[in-house]
Amino acid sequence: MSTIKKHNTAILGAAFLMATSAVGPGFLTQTATFTESLMASFGFVILISIVMDIGVQLNVWRVVAVSKKRAQEIANLVFPGVGYLLSFLIIAGGLAFNIGNIGGAGLGMQSMFNISPITGALISGVIAVAIFLGRETGPMMDKFAQLMGFILIVLVIYVVFKSDPPLAEAVSKTIMPDKIDAVAIVTLVGGTVGGYITFSGAHRLLEAGVSGEENLKSVTRSSVSGILIASVIRVFLFLAVLGVVSQGFALDPANPAMSPFQYILGNAGKVIFGMVIWAASVTSVIGAAYTSVSFMTNFHPFIETYKRYFIIGFIVISTLVFATIGKPAQVLVLVGTLNGLVLPIAMVIILIAAYRKNIVGNYKHPIWIAAFGWLIAIVMSILSVMTIAKYLGMS
């Protein structure tokens, strides 16, 4: 493969890795749940979250690329020892997320082939592990993420056309919502660019050698593309669910994301939903494992040397935990919210690093991008406090 082709494949692969890492079973559940509660006004929450997601990724990907360092190394240079704290938060969140992701893949297999979720999870775990058994694990991961992302988009668009959503109302309420939900904003931003997802694409580009000031245009394009891919899936899923709930149909609390598929397409909808949640889940399993292990590499050189085996181990542990213990139903929405709480910490570290010469050298971080980042960090901090207060029954 030529250098230019490798470069372009890495850029697209990083965008899809970030997008498909974000689009997991929690993403599907959150979108369905909030669409039912907020109806067309959920469009406003999606719009705000897209703007905030882009602001986060522009800052994080640029600083990681220019510094040619992973996020935990950057954090340790900003505040000695903080990189280890960030690593712990990312790895712990990644593991919790991955147990949910494996569970989602198991549910997808159950919907498609009528097998038990545990059997489906074990098969999915084997498929995810297989991605990392070959020599060229990076390109293989990129291609798999792109294929699954394409399948997701095509299937969800098909369901939108069948659901006939009230488009005019959706557009109107996106601009002038009836109600705004702070918890929904924190959950969406946390579920799209929180925790490990914040750094998945940036670390992938770093590993592929797409870094330094000379590659900033490519890095920026990849970061925005990742958000737009995830957002296209979010918007179409929102419209599909809105088309159903606006007719008075109530989603099944046990599986809100599958309800519209079954309502619109009957038994075929169950199979299509199975394909959607499996594609979303298995790519998130891969993204979570890959990124979480990239945060372990600063603990010991041994981990860096045998990184792919640690990734395989991460997937195996997640699969076995789900198969033996399972996961609480609330974990999918809650982990997205918790990731939103980690986000302000990560953003502050990155924004301070953007102006440290010992990290970025002579690079001049655009003031407007930094200001955008600080605004998001402040807003997410306030919304996160409001969310915690709501969970604790203080408001």
Rosetta blueprint (number, residue, H / E / L):
1 M L
2 S L
3 T H
4 I H
5 K H
6 K H
7 H H
8 N H
9 T H
10 A H
11 I H
12 L H
13 G H
14 A H
15 A H
16 F H
17 L H
18 M H
19 A H
20 T H
21 S H
22 A H
23 V L
24 G L
25 P H
26 G H
27 F H
28 L H
29 T H
30 Q H
31 T H
32 A H
33 T H
34 F H
35 T H
36 E H
37 S H
38 L H
39 M H
40 A H
41 S H
42 F H
43 G H
44 F H
45 V H
46 I H
47 L H
48 I H
49 S H
50 I H
51 V H
52 M H
53 D H
54 I H
55 G H
56 V H
57 Q H
58 L H
59 N H
60 V H
61 W H
62 R H
63 V H
64 V H
65 A H
66 V H
67 S H
68 K L
69 K L
70 R L
71 A H
72 Q H
73 E H
74 I H
75 A H
76 N H
77 L H
78 V H
79 F L
80 P L
81 G L
82 V H
83 G H
84 Y H
85 L H
86 L H
87 S H
88 F H
89 L H
90 I H
91 I H
92 A H
93 G H
94 G H
95 L H
96 A H
97 F H
98 N H
99 I H
100 G H
101 N H
102 I H
103 G H
104 G H
105 A H
106 G H
107 L H
108 G H
109 M H
110 Q H
111 S H
112 M H
113 F H
114 N L
115 I L
116 S L
117 P H
118 I H
119 T H
120 G H
121 A H
122 L H
123 I H
124 S H
125 G H
126 V H
127 I H
128 A H
129 V H
130 A H
131 I H
132 F L
133 L L
134 G L
135 R L
136 E L
137 T H
138 G H
139 P H
140 M H
141 M H
142 D H
143 K H
144 F H
145 A H
146 Q H
147 L H
148 M H
149 G H
150 F H
151 I H
152 L H
153 I H
154 V H
155 L H
156 V H
157 I H
158 Y H
159 V H
160 V H
161 F H
162 K H
163 S H
164 D L
165 P L
166 P L
167 L H
168 A H
169 E H
170 A H
171 V H
172 S H
173 K H
174 T H
175 I H
176 M L
177 P L
178 D L
179 K L
180 I L
181 D L
182 A H
183 V H
184 A H
185 I H
186 V H
187 T H
188 L H
189 V H
190 G H
191 G H
192 T H
193 V H
194 G L
195 G L
196 Y L
197 I H
198 T H
199 F H
200 S H
201 G H
202 A H
203 H H
204 R H
205 L H
206 L H
207 E H
208 A L
209 G L
210 V L
211 S L
212 G L
213 E H
214 E H
215 N H
216 L H
217 K H
218 S H
219 V H
220 T H
221 R H
222 S H
223 S H
224 V H
225 S H
226 G H
227 I H
228 L H
229 I H
230 A H
231 S H
232 V H
233 I H
234 R H
235 V H
236 F H
237 L H
238 F H
239 L H
240 A H
241 V H
242 L H
243 G H
244 V H
245 V H
246 S L
247 Q L
248 G L
249 F L
250 A L
251 L L
252 D L
253 P L
254 A L
255 N L
256 P L
257 A L
258 M L
259 S H
260 P H
261 F H
262 Q H
263 Y H
264 I H
265 L H
266 G L
267 N H
268 A H
269 G H
270 K H
271 V H
272 I H
273 F H
274 G H
275 M H
276 V H
277 I H
278 W H
279 A H
280 A H
281 S H
282 V H
283 T H
284 S H
285 V H
286 I H
287 G H
288 A H
289 A H
290 Y H
291 T H
292 S H
293 V H
294 S H
295 F L
296 M L
297 T L
298 N L
299 F L
300 H L
301 P H
302 F H
303 I H
304 E H
305 T H
306 Y L
307 K H
308 R H
309 Y H
310 F H
311 I H
312 I H
313 G H
314 F H
315 I H
316 V H
317 I H
318 S H
319 T H
320 L H
321 V H
322 F H
323 A H
324 T H
325 I L
326 G L
327 K L
328 P L
329 A L
330 Q L
331 V H
332 L H
333 V H
334 L H
335 V H
336 G H
337 T H
338 L H
339 N H
340 G H
341 L H
342 V H
343 L H
344 P H
345 I H
346 A H
347 M H
348 V H
349 I H
350 I H
351 L H
352 I H
353 A H
354 A L
355 Y L
356 R L
357 K H
358 N H
359 I H
360 V H
361 G L
362 N L
363 Y L
364 K L
365 H L
366 P L
367 I H
368 W H
369 I H
370 A H
371 A H
372 F H
373 G H
374 W H
375 L H
376 I H
377 A H
378 I H
379 V H
380 M H
381 S H
382 I H
383 L H
384 S H
385 V H
386 M H
387 T H
388 I H
389 A H
390 K H
391 Y H
392 L L
393 G L
394 M L
395 S L
